[in-house]
Amino acid sequence: MKTKQHLFNLLLFTGILLVSCNSDDVSVPVLTPGTGHTLKLTVSMPSEGNPATRVAASQKTDSKNIELRWKEGDKIQLYFKQGDNIKKGAEVTVQNFSNDGKRAEFDLSIPEGIDTANPFDLYGVHGVLSAISDNAIVLDGRASGFQPLDKIAIPIFFKAQNLTGVTALDVTFRHYGALHVVTLKNNAASRLEPKSIFLDIDGTLWYHAASEQTIPVYDMVSETLLHQAISFELPASQSLEPIASGTNTKLAQWVMPNGQNPAEFNLAVRLNDDQIKYSGIVLLR
């Protein structure tokens, strides 16, 4: 049996299930007949009642809620569906933020081949790789690595269906995964320089993972989990900052739960010299 040195404490580990609403959370403030190809889109982050995050997230003290706000440079990938015809639209940059950063608006162009005088669907995704595959619009469902909480990208999406002659649209983003948030304290006499953080799991995974042939993907159209042989490049990971002796750091990992109960596990830190340090056994709660 290997001996594991417990050189840091796990202060907090929470599994936040980010559940999408049954409704599409879409309102259409202006409906006019015609075949215009410009649409004013107002996009909102998930409501305060649901745990949420953005590329630079923050967590309230003594709360599991993680707040989300738009920031300069955020982009949304758009998709359009009319019947069996699916078109990938532009990747647009979010503009015109509200004072609290939770709403933004911009104009978008509807691509050739989508007739706005007849019903069509609009989809948008932020913070994750996406593609058209087998008449579905799929989002990457693989677990991310642990990243600094203020830098991790959290996948969110919206869908607005049966639109006709729309010139303005108000939508709210939704989640399709879960967020692990962990706060570590370095109890060593010297600082730790982590290369990566990972779960050392003894038992069945409680989230979807890739196999040798397929990866988990989320179909925005049917809102179901699929496993497909699709080539999504792994996003570049954010480097981890050194953890000074006696100080804390907060990290997060995004996953898609599979309905299994979490197993016991250790949280492991791989250092830059390739040493691995372990926490004590952790139960997810």
N, C-alpha and C positions, 0 to 999 in steps of 0.2 A: 504493500500500500504506500503510495507516495505521500510525503509530508508536505502540507501546504502552509506557507507562512501567511498569517493574517496581518499584513502590514497596513491595511486601511480598513476603515469601518464603513459599512453601508448605512447611511443615515435615513434614507428615504427611497423606497422603490414603489412606484404606483403604476398600475395598468389602467390607462384611461381609454375606455371603449368609445370611439367616436361614431355614433350611430346616426345614419342619415334618416331624415324625416320620411314619413309615408307620402306626404304631398311633395310637389316639386318646388314649393316656396317661390312661385313665380307670379308676378302681377304684370299686367299689360296696361299701362296708363293711357296709351293712345293707339287706336285702331282706325286705320283709314283704308278704304279700298284702293287698289292700284297695284303697280308692279315696280315700285321703287327699289333701288338696289343699295340704299344707304339706311342704316339702322343705328339709332342712338341707344347704346347699352349702358345701363347703370348696374354695377356689380357690388354686392355686399358680402362681407365675411359672415360666417355662421353666427347665430345669435349668442348672446352672453350665456344663455342657459346651457349651451353645449360646449364641452371642452374644445378649444381651438388654438391654432398656432399659425405662424407664417415663417418666412425664411429667417427672420430675426424675432424669435418668440420671447415672451416673458411670462413668469409664473408669479401669481400673487402669494404673499406670505400666508402660510397655514391654509392653502387652498390647492385643490387639484386642477382648478381651471387654468388654462393657458390662453392668454389673450392674443388675438390676431389682428394685425393692421396692415394695410397696404404700405409699400415703401417705393421710393423712386426706383425705376428700372424693372419692377415686377411685370411679367408677361403672362398672357393667357393664350393658349392654343385653341382655336375655334374649329368646329366641325359642323357641317350642314347635312341633313338627311331629308330626302323627299322620295317617298316610296322606297324602292330598293337602291336608289342612287345616293351614295355617301360621298361627300366631297370634303377634303381637308382645306380649311380656310387659312387665313393668315395667322401668324403669331403676333398679337397686338400688344403694345405696351400700355399699361394702365396709366391713366391721366386724371387730372382734376379731382384730387382727393378731398373728402370732407375734412372738417377740422379734427375729428377724432381718428381719422385714417381708416375707418371701417367701410367707407363707401367710396366709389370712384365711378367716373363715367367717361365715355369716349364714343366716337363714331366708328362704325365698322362697315366694310363693303361686303355685300353678298355676292358670292362668286357666280360666274356664268354657269348656266344649267340649272339654277335654282329659281323657280318661278314664284315670286312672292305673292302673286294673286291666288295661288293654291296652297293648301296646307303644307308646311315643312317644319322640321325640328331643328333646334339650335343647341349645340353642346359646347361647353368650354371646360378646359382643364388647366390647372396651375400647379407647379411644383413637382411634376412627375413626367416621365417619358410616356408617349402615347402613339398609337398607330391605327390604321384601318386594316383589319384582318378577318377574312371569312365573313364579310358582310356585318362585322361588328366593329365598334370603336373601343379599343382595349387600352387599359392603363396598367403600367407596371405594378405588380403586387408583391414583389420581393421585399423581404425585410431589409431595412437600411442598416448600416453600421451605427454605433453610438457616435453622436456628434455633439458639439457644444449646443446647448439649448437655444442660444440666440442666433445660431447659424443653420440649423437643420431645416431642410425643405420638407414640408408636410403636404402630401397629395390632397387636393380638393377639386371638386367638379360641380358643374350645374347642368341642368337640362331643361329646356323649354320646348314643349311639344304642341303640335297643331296650331302653328302660327300662320295667319293669313293677313296680308296687307298691313303688316306691323311697321310703324316708323319709330317707335320707342318701346323699350322693354326694360323691366326692373327684375333682376334675378338675385338669388341668394345661394352662395356656394354651400356644399355639403361635404361630409367626410365619408370614406369607405374603409377606414382602418383604425388602428389603435396606437397609442403612444405610451412607451415606457419612459418614465422620468426617474433619474437616479441622481442622488447627491452623495459624493464621496468625500471622506475626510482622510487626509494623509497622516497616519500616526508614526511614520518613520522619522528618524532623526534628520534625514536629508530630503531634499525634494525628489519627487518622482517625475520622470519624463516619459509619459505614456506614448507608445506607438499606436496602440489600438486597445479598445475595450470590447470584450465579448462575453457571452453567456456560456458557462461550462455546465451543460444540462445533463442530468441523469434521469432519463425517462422520455416520454413522448412529447414532441413539440406541440405547443398550443397555438401556433400560427403557421400559415402556409409558407412553404419553402420550395426552392427550385430543386429539380432532379437533374440527372445528367442530360435528359432529352428535352425537358420542358421547364417553363417558369410559370408561376401563378400570375394571372392577369385578371383585371376587373372589367367587365363589359358594361359600358355606360348605358347602352341602349336597353338591355334586359335587366341590368343591375344584378348580375350573377358573377360568380367566380369561375373562371375557366383555367385550364392548364394547356398552354400552347408552346409549340417549338418556334419561338419568335426571338429574333436577335435584338434585344435592348442592351445597349452598352451600359456598363455600370457607371453611375454618376461619380464624378470626382469627389472624394471624401475630404472633409475639412480637417486640417491638422489639429491635433490636441495640444493645448497649452500645458506646460509643466505645472505640477501641483506642489506648492511649497509646503514644507513641514508644518503641520498643525492647521492647514487651511482646507476649505471645501471647494469643490467644483461641481457644477450641475450639467448633466449630459442627458441626451434623449435618443431613443430608437423608435422608428416607425415600423409596425408590422400589420398584417391582416390576420386576425384571429380565425381559427378553424373550428371552434366549438369545444376543443379539448380542455380539460382542467390543467392549469399550469403545474409542471413538475417542480421538484426541488432542484436548485441549481446554485452554483457559485458564480459570482461576478469576477471575471479575470481581467487583469491588466497586463498587456504585453509591453515591456519597456523597450527603449531604443536599443539596448544591448541584447534584446531578445530574451531576457529573463521574463518569467511569468509570475505574477503575484496574485493571490486569491483572497477574496473576502470569505467570511463564514457562509454557511448555507443560507439561502434566501428563499422565502416563500412569497410568491406574488400575491398582492392583495389590492 
